Amino acid sequence: MLAKIMTLVCLAVLPSVLARQTGTPIPSSEKSQVPTERRPDAAQQSRWRPGFPVYATVEGQPIDPRPPEKRDDKPLFPGQTRAPFHATAPFTITTLASTLHAPWSLAFLPDGKILITEKLPGAIRILDKQGVLSAPLAGLSAVSSSPEFGVLDLALDPHFATNRRIFFTFFEWVDNNDSNTYVARARLDEAEGALTDVRVIFRTTPAIPSHGSLSAATKTGGRIAIGRDGNLFVLIGDRDDAGPAPWDVAQKLDNDLGKIIRITPDGKPAPGNPFAAMPEALPEIWAYGQRSQEGLAFDPATGRLWETEHGPRGGDELNLIEKGRNYGWPVITHGIDYAGSPVGAGITAKDGMEQPVYYWDPVIAPSGLAFYTGDLFPQWKNSIFVGGLGGMLLDRLTLLNDKVVAEEPLLTDLHTRIRDVRVGPDGAVYVLTDSGVGVITDNTPPTSRLLKLTPK
């Protein structure tokens, strides 16, 4: 298979190659506990560079001692950024798999097994309860005529127990160009180790974004969340290649870039979408004005939809998503361009555009998103977990009345990128690490891990 380098917009360094384990506890030197109180001194702060963040853990103080990238930035309401640190529950980490290749997502099967996607080469595998990882499931190549494609998120149909159906997102190369993000569905045949009835149900518009020097599979979006009505919400990134004057497609309703779309299980625009009656708008659009989204999840308690997205240099966001709303990119942002200049007019607010509930400046490069719904950790009730790629942490945020009131950096001692986080049916927290180094190829070392967090 032709190896194609995929440049990801995140900050990282190569983690140490970790010992291969299967279902065994991590040695005590790697166990994460409630951090002792400490604040980085000047020497420690000087070491805060891509790949080696140092977080402050003083009760009541922000975890990030650095100044914001956007020096004139101010939060627009209390608690919008730099929430106070609060320590909670000690935990033990167990490694369930340690030979994953660029994993992106996971889902829990009813029989206790776990489905895991690998981004490139695109694959879906099954991890059984004994810690044995299957070969890539057969049948996946039916979604693409290209020999090279990548798999992103997956989600089980709400009626999976009877119909065995899954949904997943992917991208491919067409005539040596990288495609946009597509949605597919299939049926899982565990006995045969295969996917059957595999078909693409939705192809985004435009199919082949071609703006500037956009790198393969950059800012794809791809996360799926299934609503209570069974319809699919899917993130589609804006695919811009950065700069002080970003591509403005996220503000236009004639394309899917920089949007959240809402489609039926058959891939049609879902009934009740906000722009369906506008002739110039695509009927699948639910919300718009987003940049590079990587986390999407419903709050099970309220049914409300939340999203995380990468800002440019500064201004990573946690957003509460509402029907038909404009989230502002690239008109407003709490960040700056990578070269240091303002983005557009350099403004952070405008009438008719939504503010993030929370933002990080400097950035953590947020990835997966999950609400804690289990009973194993009573201290984590009302928590939302956000993975950090460049930030190399699992960030636990305490929510109260849709505001972030506390923050706790977890897994920082592992010094590894966090790609996804999910809460299992058993109440444990499951975390995918990413052994990539800012680029992922077919030959990225298969040293990423699936970790399980349980009470200590």
Residue pairs with C-beta under 8 A, 6 or more apart in sequence:
1 121
1 147
1 148
1 442
2 147
2 148
2 442
3 441
3 442
3 443
4 120
4 148
4 173
4 216
4 441
4 442
5 215
5 216
5 439
5 440
5 441
6 119
6 120
6 150
6 215
6 216
6 217
6 218
6 439
6 440
6 441
7 215
7 216
7 218
7 438
7 439
8 217
8 218
8 389
8 436
8 438
8 439
8 440
9 218
9 219
9 242
9 292
9 310
9 365
10 310
10 365
10 389
10 390
10 417
10 438
11 50
11 51
11 363
11 365
11 389
11 390
11 438
12 50
12 51
12 389
12 390
12 392
12 417
12 434
12 436
12 437
12 438
13 50
13 51
13 52
13 437
14 435
14 437
15 415
15 416
15 417
15 433
15 435
15 447
16 415
17 445
17 447
18 98
18 447
18 449
19 98
20 98
20 99
21 95
21 98
22 95
22 96
22 97
22 98
22 131
22 132
23 94
23 95
23 96
23 130
23 131
24 94
24 95
25 31
25 92
25 93
25 94
25 95
26 93
26 94
26 95
26 451
30 93
30 413
30 414
31 92
31 93
31 456
32 91
32 93
32 410
32 411
32 412
32 413
32 414
33 90
33 91
33 456
34 87
34 88
34 89
34 90
35 55
35 57
35 87
35 409
35 412
36 57
37 57
37 58
37 59
38 56
38 57
38 58
39 56
39 57
39 58
39 61
39 65
40 48
40 54
40 55
40 56
40 65
44 54
45 54
45 65
45 66
47 54
48 54
48 65
48 66
50 390
51 390
51 392
51 415
52 392
52 415
53 391
53 392
53 393
53 412
55 63
55 64
55 393
55 409
55 412
56 62
56 63
56 64
56 65
56 85
57 63
57 85
57 87
57 409
58 85
59 84
59 85
59 86
59 87
60 84
60 85
60 86
61 84
61 85
62 82
62 83
62 84
62 85
62 407
63 85
63 407
63 408
63 409
64 82
64 360
64 362
66 362
68 314
68 334
68 361
68 362
69 313
69 314
69 315
69 335
69 336
69 361
69 362
69 363
70 314
70 315
70 334
70 335
70 336
70 348
70 361
73 314
73 334
73 348
73 361
74 348
75 81
75 82
75 359
76 348
76 349
76 355
77 355
79 358
79 403
79 404
79 405
80 355
80 356
80 357
80 358
80 359
81 334
81 358
81 359
81 360
81 361
83 358
83 397
83 398
83 404
83 405
83 406
83 407
84 405
84 406
84 407
85 406
85 407
85 408
85 409
86 398
86 406
86 407
86 408
87 408
88 377
88 379
88 380
88 396
88 408
89 377
89 379
89 380
89 455
89 456
90 455
90 456
91 377
91 429
91 453
91 454
91 455
91 456
92 453
92 454
92 455
92 456
93 411
93 451
93 452
93 453
94 451
94 452
94 454
95 449
95 450
95 451
95 452
96 114
96 127
96 131
96 430
96 449
96 450
96 451
96 452
97 116
97 127
97 131
97 133
97 449
97 450
98 447
98 448
98 449
98 450
99 133
99 446
99 447
100 116
100 118
100 133
100 432
100 446
100 447
100 448
100 449
100 450
101 118
101 121
101 123
101 444
101 445
101 446
101 448
102 118
102 119
102 120
102 434
102 435
102 436
102 440
102 444
102 448
103 116
103 117
103 118
103 119
103 419
103 420
103 432
103 434
103 448
103 450
104 117
104 118
104 119
104 151
104 152
104 153
104 222
104 419
104 420
104 432
105 116
105 117
105 152
105 153
105 154
105 223
105 368
105 420
105 432
106 114
106 115
106 116
106 117
106 420
106 422
106 430
106 432
106 450
107 114
107 115
107 154
107 155
107 156
107 166
107 422
108 114
108 115
108 156
108 422
108 424
108 425
109 115
109 126
109 156
109 160
110 160
110 161
112 129
113 126
113 127
113 128
113 129
113 190
114 126
114 127
114 430
114 450
115 124
115 125
115 126
115 127
115 154
115 156
115 166
115 188
116 124
116 125
116 126
116 127
116 133
116 432
116 450
117 123
117 124
117 151
117 152
117 153
117 154
117 168
118 124
118 125
118 136
118 151
119 150
119 151
119 152
119 217
119 440
120 148
120 150
120 217
120 440
120 441
120 442
120 444
121 148
121 150
121 442
122 140
122 149
122 150
122 151
122 170
123 136
123 137
123 140
123 151
124 136
124 137
124 140
124 151
124 154
124 168
124 195
125 133
125 134
125 135
125 136
125 137
126 133
126 134
126 137
126 190
126 193
127 133
127 134
127 450
128 134
134 193
135 193
137 188
137 193
137 194
137 195
138 192
138 193
138 194
138 195
139 186
139 194
139 195
139 196
139 198
140 151
140 186
140 195
140 198
141 149
142 195
142 198
142 199
143 149
143 170
143 172
143 182
143 184
143 198
143 199
143 200
144 170
144 172
145 172
146 172
146 173
146 174
148 172
148 173
149 170
149 171
149 172
149 173
150 170
150 171
150 172
150 217
151 168
151 169
151 170
152 168
152 169
152 170
152 171
152 181
152 220
152 222
152 223
153 168
153 169
153 222
153 223
153 224
154 166
154 167
154 168
154 169
154 224
155 166
155 167
155 168
155 224
155 225
155 226
155 232
156 165
156 166
156 167
157 163
157 165
157 166
157 167
157 185
157 226
157 265
158 226
158 230
159 165
160 166
163 187
164 187
164 188
164 189
165 185
165 186
165 187
165 188
165 265
166 185
166 186
166 187
166 188
166 195
167 183
167 184
167 185
167 201
167 224
167 226
167 232
167 265
168 183
168 184
168 185
168 186
168 224
169 181
169 182
169 183
169 184
169 220
169 221
169 222
169 223
169 224
169 234
170 181
170 182
170 184
170 222
171 178
171 179
171 180
171 181
171 182
171 217
171 220
171 222
172 178
172 179
172 182
173 179
173 216
174 207
174 208
177 208
177 210
178 208
178 209
178 214
178 215
178 216
178 217
179 207
179 208
180 203
180 204
180 205
180 206
180 207
180 208
180 209
180 220
180 236
180 239
180 256
180 257
181 204
181 220
181 221
181 222
181 234
181 236
181 237
182 200
182 202
182 203
182 204
183 200
183 201
183 202
183 224
183 232
183 234
183 263
183 267
184 198
184 199
184 200
184 201
185 197
185 198
185 199
185 201
185 265
186 195
186 196
186 197
186 198
186 199
187 195
187 196
187 197
188 195
189 195
189 196
200 267
201 263
201 265
201 266
201 267
202 234
202 261
202 263
202 267
202 284
204 236
204 256
204 257
204 261
205 254
205 255
205 256
205 282
206 255
206 257
209 239
209 257
211 239
211 240
211 241
211 247
211 249
212 240
212 241
212 243
212 247
213 241
214 239
214 240
214 241
215 241
218 237
218 239
218 241
218 292
219 237
219 238
219 239
219 240
219 291
219 292
219 310
220 236
220 237
220 239
221 234
221 235
221 236
221 237
221 292
221 293
221 294
222 234
222 235
222 236
222 237
223 234
223 235
223 293
223 294
223 295
223 296
223 368
223 369
224 232
224 233
224 234
224 296
225 232
225 233
225 296
225 297
225 298
225 305
226 232
226 233
227 233
227 262
227 298
227 305
228 298
228 303
229 270
230 264
230 265
231 262
231 263
231 264
231 265
231 270
232 262
232 263
232 264
232 265
232 270
233 260
233 261
233 262
233 286
233 296
233 305
233 321
234 260
234 261
234 262
234 263
235 260
235 290
235 293
235 294
235 296
235 307
236 256
236 257
236 258
236 259
236 260
236 261
237 257
237 258
237 290
237 291
237 292
237 293
238 246
238 247
238 249
238 250
238 257
238 258
238 290
238 291
238 292
238 329
238 330
239 247
239 249
239 257
240 246
240 247
240 249
240 291
240 330
241 247
242 312
242 337
242 338
243 337
243 339
244 337
244 339
244 341
244 342
244 343
244 344
245 344
246 329
246 330
246 343
246 344
247 257
247 330
248 330
249 255
249 257
249 258
250 257
250 258
250 259
250 288
250 289
250 290
250 291
250 329
250 330
251 258
251 288
251 289
251 326
251 329
251 330
251 331
253 275
253 278
253 280
253 281
253 282
253 285
253 288
254 280
254 281
254 282
255 282
256 282
256 284
256 285
258 288
258 289
258 290
258 291
258 329
259 285
259 286
259 287
259 288
259 290
260 285
260 286
260 287
260 288
260 290
260 293
260 296
260 307
260 321
261 282
261 284
261 285
261 286
262 269
262 270
262 273
262 284
262 285
262 286
263 269
263 270
263 284
264 270
269 276
269 282
269 283
269 284
270 284
273 283
273 284
273 285
273 286
274 285
274 286
274 323
274 324
275 281
275 282
275 283
275 285
275 324
276 283
286 321
286 323
286 324
287 321
287 322
287 323
287 324
287 325
287 326
287 327
288 326
288 327
289 325
289 326
289 327
289 328
289 329
289 331
289 353
289 354
290 307
290 309
290 319
290 327
290 329
291 309
291 310
291 311
291 312
291 329
291 330
291 333
292 309
292 310
293 307
293 308
293 309
293 310
294 308
294 309
294 310
294 366
294 367
294 368
294 369
295 306
295 307
295 308
295 309
295 366
295 367
295 368
295 369
295 386
295 387
296 305
296 306
296 307
296 308
296 369
297 305
297 306
297 369
297 370
297 371
298 304
298 305
298 306
298 371
299 305
299 306
299 371
299 384
300 371
300 373
301 371
301 373
304 320
304 321
305 320
305 321
305 322
306 318
306 319
306 320
306 321
306 357
306 369
306 371
306 384
307 317
307 318
307 319
307 321
307 369
308 316
308 317
308 318
308 319
308 366
308 367
308 369
308 386
309 316
309 317
309 319
309 366
310 316
310 363
310 365
310 366
311 317
311 333
311 334
311 335
311 359
311 360
311 361
311 363
312 333
312 335
312 336
312 337
312 338
312 343
313 335
313 336
313 337
313 338
313 340
313 362
313 363
314 333
314 334
314 335
314 336
314 361
314 362
314 363
315 333
315 334
315 335
315 359
315 360
315 361
315 363
316 335
316 359
316 360
316 361
316 363
316 364
316 365
316 366
317 327
317 334
317 356
317 358
317 359
317 366
318 356
318 357
318 358
318 359
318 366
318 384
318 386
318 397
318 404
319 327
319 354
319 356
319 357
320 357
320 402
321 327
322 354
325 354
326 352
326 353
326 354
327 353
327 354
327 356
328 350
328 353
328 354
328 355
330 343
330 344
331 344
331 345
331 347
331 350
331 353
332 347
332 348
332 349
332 350
332 353
333 343
333 344
333 348
334 348
334 356
334 359
334 361
335 343
335 361
335 363
336 342
336 343
336 346
337 343
349 355
357 402
357 403
357 404
358 397
358 404
360 366
360 391
363 390
363 391
364 386
364 388
364 389
364 390
364 391
364 393
364 395
365 388
365 389
365 390
365 391
366 386
366 387
366 388
366 389
366 391
366 395
367 386
367 387
367 388
367 389
367 417
367 418
367 419
367 420
367 421
367 434
368 385
368 386
368 387
368 418
368 419
368 420
368 421
368 422
368 432
369 384
369 385
369 386
369 387
369 421
370 384
370 385
370 421
370 422
370 423
370 429
371 383
371 384
371 385
371 423
372 380
372 381
372 382
372 383
372 384
372 385
372 423
372 429
373 423
373 427
374 380
374 423
374 424
374 426
374 427
374 428
374 429
375 427
376 426
376 427
376 428
376 454
376 455
377 427
377 429
377 455
380 396
382 398
382 399
382 400
383 396
383 397
383 398
383 399
384 396
384 397
384 399
385 394
385 395
385 396
385 397
385 421
385 423
385 429
386 394
386 395
386 397
386 421
387 394
387 395
387 418
387 419
387 420
387 421
387 431
387 432
388 394
388 395
388 417
388 418
389 417
389 418
389 419
389 434
390 417
392 411
392 412
392 414
392 415
392 416
392 417
392 418
393 409
393 410
393 411
393 412
393 418
394 409
394 410
394 411
394 418
394 421
394 429
394 431
395 407
395 408
395 409
395 410
396 407
396 408
396 409
396 410
397 404
397 406
397 407
398 404
398 405
398 406
398 407
398 408
399 405
410 453
411 418
411 431
411 451
414 433
416 433
416 434
416 435
417 433
417 434
417 435
417 436
418 431
418 432
418 433
418 434
419 432
419 433
419 434
419 448
420 431
420 432
421 429
421 430
421 431
421 432
422 429
422 430
423 429
423 430
424 430
424 452
428 452
428 453
428 454
429 452
429 453
430 450
430 451
430 452
430 453
431 450
431 451
431 452
431 453
432 448
432 449
432 450
432 451
433 448
433 449
433 450
433 451
434 448
435 444
435 445
435 446
435 447
435 448
436 444
436 448
437 444
